Structures are given as C-alpha cells and as structure tokens.
Amino acid sequence: MLLTDEIVAEIKFLSLFNLETVQEGVKVHGNADPGLINAAQRLFDKGLISQHDGGYLTDLGIEVAEHAQKMLTILNSN
C-alpha cells in the first residue's frame, strides 16, 4: 500500500476532528489550502464525513478518525 500525498492530506483532515464530542464538526472554507479542500471532498465521497466541505464524521468516519489519531499519537511519541 502506497502512502500518497492524497492519503496524507486525508489523515491530516481526520486529525482535525475532536473525538471527545460528535457535536463538533470541521468546516473547510473556500480559501483554504487546495489539498485540504480536495481531501474533504474525497472523504465525503468515501462516506467518512457528512458534507463535501467538512461537516461531521459519519459512524465510519469516527472509526477511521480514531485509528488515524491513535496512529499519530503513537508515531509522535518520544
């Protein structure tokens, strides 16, 4: 499995969500980095977020974001 720039952008996007509450979403503004805008669209297309420009995590999105954030915590530890 390749770790492409697109996958890295999607992981970064998923790391923006606060997993302590499902009531807090993420909004990507039109003037945001194009990589972030495109990552949001791909995550929406995959059924992980509720809107093409962010919104809330779906049930599947919550599961994937939990794994992504755990992975980042482990990799960033000293």
Secondary structure as UniProt FT lines:
FT   HELIX           5..14
FT   TURN            15..16
FT   TURN            19..20
FT   TURN            22..23
FT   STRAND          26..27
FT   TURN            30..31
FT   HELIX           34..45
FT   TURN            46..47
FT   STRAND          49..51
FT   TURN            52..53
FT   STRAND          54..57
FT   HELIX           59..76
//
